[in-house]
């Protein structure tokens, strides 16, 4: 039986569990029964004591009632009192009977009470009745009754108290028992828990112990360790389990060993496969590089990297030889690179170029190449050529390995890869060439200042030059896009003038759709804020392999031609007008003279008019022809060295006598005034300007001609105090037939060609003309001519303010020029006046020369002496020294009046005049001496 | 007596026209030296004939005539234009503007008198 239970764990557990349950139940019930009987007993006892107590209390009460009623009866003889006595007696008897029935009744007390009741009923009550009937208020043995009653009440009372005490003690016992029962329950529960704990521990020990051991063992098996579990010979499941476990572990161990062996094999195989795969992948990537790469450098870098992956060399290089040397390197220092590049002549590279074969060099390692090892090492250098499709060597690869030979298989692979690389190289070369050509053509058509665009047969814009893209408004980075017909034409048409849009749009449309195409060109305009441009547009069908593929449009900018046409037509009408006006006068007045009978004065007036208009017509024609000749470059100039100073004095001489209202002054600071020019043309040019200065200052005034040097130039500034030129007219001033027409200028006649002619003359002399003018204040024209022969440095020019000025009043040009030139070279500013009155006016207006040079032979009204006298009478000039330039008119009387000194003897030696003048100026205390040259009588 | 306004920027031409017509002693002649002056004078006084050069600074002859026509001034005033051009297109334009007759430079004074008389007698 026991064996049966032990052989299965669940049986064993069931039995034990059942036993515990039964014991716990029995214990519980037993304890409960014991406790409750104990309590019952005590409750009974307590109740009995309470009953006893109550009965005794009643007895006492009735006893006292009896006494009280007896006394009342005796005192008052009231019959109801007597009845009370009897009732109380009866009640006391009932109580006594009850007391007697109680367990706790005390026999003595019963007897005593019974005695009293009997006595009272039998003896004392009749006595009382008797006494009352007799009217007595006392009875004989009252004393005895009282004492007996007292004793009884005392007994009853003590009985009662005792019962009370007993009840209390019983109650206490009850509570005690109650408390004990709680404790007992607790103990009972603890005992059960302890029992359960013991059972659980026992079971765990029996079951989990072996399981834990097996778990540890399983972990060990998992880790591949040897294990053995103690055979505990148990017959239950645990026993069986541990035995099976041992068997299983042994078998697993065996399998594991087999697997480990297999695994090692697999790892080896996998490794081989991976290597193979890597190799193939690298080859594959190389192929991709070969087919996809568009850049030479990228291709070479890639090739080198892949080759390294495949062949693990120490150093490597892939180079392109065509069109220029370009290389990718691996493991090569800058120094080595340079060395290699500089020594390619006669290197193995030229060998493989000749043999067209790969070449391997085997040599001893040089210092540094063998690495850390000190053993002698061999270095293998592999040289491989890269060929073009024409079998020319266009590149090469070099790989260097130390101590590791290139196997035959490796060499074969390398050659194979390089053959593929060759194809790729050739392709890239071809691509680069094509790209370069494409760029060249694009650059060519981009730099054309005309629009060129190619559209395909659907009208899509496929190629265009820069100009075209900017017209469409899609320039910049988008210049390589293609645009559908509607898109590019709308962009285009918006740029051009509104009245041309329809025409251009229709022209474009005519070229798509395959119909008859226009064989004429059209013209359109584009007006911007700054200019109007005129374009000629023509389209030509483009044929490819005798098939019409699309159209090329060319937009030719013919603004210049257009403007030229316009100008020509304007010019014709202007010239026609300008010529017809004098012609009308000539013919008209001649007719009047012919047909009418006129007074002589009229006749003269008409003839004068005809003459004047004839002259005007001539100068018009001359100016116009001059201009035409010069503009077309047909003007022939007789060039010679010309001194600008004397040329200007000559020109002024032609004006001076005829212009009494104008004061001409030439301020000459030229250090070098020679230009290479056609004298006649320069005279014509400056005459136009001075003529204008005179004409356009109708109120007269000063016409100042300033001559000065500016960096390699002679500057002639002609400044008047006339009407000036409105600012808006300035840009058109040098245009042909340009006349400013307003009230002030209307009466001033001119051809409108003068300034244009002058400008052309100046420009034909490699000079330039500038104008500056303020309306109402006068104009200033500057003519610049390059000086001839010498390279003039502006640094040598004296500051204007540093110059001492010399006023020359001279009729005789040749002497004036001689003086002027000498003084200018001595860094004087020479101011020429031509008329003594005008010079005096200028002095009165504030001109302050430091010395005067005066010609004694002046005009008719005032000679040199007269001028000198005027100077002496003027406060500001009386102390200024005066040099007389000629002494032909010796006026002894006047000379005596003034402090005249002789200073030089003519002919002057070179430079002596300027030295003399300087001496005179630098003299501190000038008193206005007059110096007269003396003459050696020859 | 007819009142005539002669407008030309070239003084010598004005003189020629005035002298040519003055001898006829039937005309009172005023002069204007440019288009603006011609317009102002023709607007303020009434003339029977305006002889105007086309090529003038400021307003040219055609512009002056069309402005005057706009102002209703041509109803009682004949117009004669002196022109250097002889292009039909320009003449057509001028006729549209209100010019009635043309004389092209150089012109014969006798012809001028004839045309003026014809215009004024019409």
HADDOCK unambig.tbl for C-alpha pairs under 7 A between the chains (distance, minus, plus):
assign (segid A and resid 576 and name CA) (segid B and resid 84 and name CA) 6.62 0.50 0.50
assign (segid A and resid 577 and name CA) (segid B and resid 84 and name CA) 5.15 0.50 0.50
assign (segid A and resid 580 and name CA) (segid B and resid 84 and name CA) 6.53 0.50 0.50
assign (segid A and resid 580 and name CA) (segid B and resid 105 and name CA) 5.69 0.50 0.50
assign (segid A and resid 580 and name CA) (segid B and resid 106 and name CA) 5.83 0.50 0.50
assign (segid A and resid 581 and name CA) (segid B and resid 105 and name CA) 6.95 0.50 0.50
assign (segid A and resid 583 and name CA) (segid B and resid 106 and name CA) 6.08 0.50 0.50
assign (segid A and resid 584 and name CA) (segid B and resid 105 and name CA) 5.78 0.50 0.50
assign (segid A and resid 584 and name CA) (segid B and resid 106 and name CA) 4.04 0.50 0.50
assign (segid A and resid 584 and name CA) (segid B and resid 107 and name CA) 6.17 0.50 0.50
assign (segid A and resid 585 and name CA) (segid B and resid 12 and name CA) 6.70 0.50 0.50
assign (segid A and resid 585 and name CA) (segid B and resid 13 and name CA) 6.13 0.50 0.50
assign (segid A and resid 585 and name CA) (segid B and resid 16 and name CA) 6.66 0.50 0.50
assign (segid A and resid 588 and name CA) (segid B and resid 16 and name CA) 6.71 0.50 0.50
assign (segid A and resid 588 and name CA) (segid B and resid 107 and name CA) 6.80 0.50 0.50
assign (segid A and resid 588 and name CA) (segid B and resid 108 and name CA) 5.86 0.50 0.50
assign (segid A and resid 588 and name CA) (segid B and resid 109 and name CA) 5.91 0.50 0.50
assign (segid A and resid 589 and name CA) (segid B and resid 16 and name CA) 6.75 0.50 0.50
assign (segid A and resid 741 and name CA) (segid B and resid 57 and name CA) 6.16 0.50 0.50
